[in-house]
Amino acid sequence: MLRVCSALALTALVLSALPAIAHALSPAPTSRPMQPTAGRRAAKLLKRVRPKYSPAAIKANIEGIVIVLVRIAPDGLVNQAKLVKGLGYGLDAAALDAVKKWVFKPAMVDGAPVSSAKRLRVQFVIEE
């Protein structure tokens, strides 16, 4: 009986530690938004393109926010976009298509334009 209780306790201990182990082993994010400091300036949005609402999302009355991580080139254009958190119903694709058309004043380091990453929130609201 003691061996069974010890085995169960050990199993419970290992299972409770799995989330911490998985978090410790997961790779660190490779792209973090640039933080402005002396000699640095973060990218600033100049032109926003509104995403198109999908018919499926309108029919289902879906509203919310899609979060996208973008890579901004030194010329201020978005050259990569990755979905971080979506809503489904075609809104994720609409948000990705829209942010790829956004234009930024590029991030600067010591007066020179550089590539940067930025996390964007694309809000979807059904207007009546």
N, C-alpha and C positions, 0 to 999 in steps of 0.2 A: 504494500500500500504506500509506503514511504517513497519508493522509486517512482510510482505513478504520479504522486503529488509533486515530487521534485522535477520530473519530466514536464509536467504541465506548467509549473512555475517557470522553468527555463524557456519553454515554448512561448509563454506569454511575454517574458522579458525580451526575447529576440524579436517577436512580432511588434512590440511597442517601440523598439529601437529602429525598425525598418524605415519609417519616414525620415528620421534624422540622418540615417546612413545614405538614403537616396538623395536627400538634399545636399549632403556634403560631397557626394560623388558627381552631382550634376555639373556640367561645364558652366563656367562663369559667362555672363552675357558678353558678346564681343563688341556690341555697339551700344554705347551709352550716350545720351544727349550731352553735348558739350556744355560745361558750366562756365559762364563768363567770369573771368578774373582779369587782373592787370595784363594788358597786352592781348587779351582775347575778347571776342564778341560773338555771341551765339547768332545763328541764322535767324532772320526776321521775315515773316510772311509778307509778300508784296501783292500777290494775286491768288485768290481762292476761286476754284471752280466748284459749283454746287453739284453734288451727286444727284443722279436721277433715281427717283423712287421706283422700285419694281412693282409691276401690277400685283404680284403675289403678296408683297408686303402691305400694299394698300388694302387688298381684299381681306387680309388677316388682321388689319389695323395694328401693324407692328411699328413701334416707335422706340428709339433708344440711341445709344452711342456705340459706334464702331471705333476701335482703337487700332491705329496703324503705326508701325515704325518705318520711317523713311530715311534713306541716305540721300543727302543733298550734296551735289557736286560743287566744285569751286565756282562754276558759272551760275549757281543758284537754282538749277533745275533738279528735279527729283529723278535720280537714276535707279533707285530701288525702292520697293514698297513691300512690306511684309505685314500680314494680318496678325495682330496680337490678341484681340478679342472681338468676336463678331456677333451678329444678330441672326444670320441666316436669311432665308426668303429672298435671296439675290442682292441684299443690301451690302454684304461684304464685298462682292465683286464691284458694285457701284461705287463704294467708298474707295477701293483700290484704284479704279479707273480715274476717279476724280482727283485724288491726291497726286497722281502721276502728272497731272496738268498744272499743279500749283507751282508758283514761282516765288523764290525767296531771295532776299539780299543775303549773300553767302556769309557763313561764319568767317571771322577774321582772326588771324594770329599774327601779332606784330605787324599789322597793316597789310598782310597778304591774305587773299581768299583761300580757304581750305575746305576740304570735304568735312561733313559733319553728319550726325544722326539726330533725329528729332522724333519724339512720340507725339502723334497727332490724334485728336479726338474729332470724329466726324459725326455730327448729330443729325438724326433723322426725326422729323416731326411732320405729321400729316397736317397740312394746312387746309382749312375748310373754305 
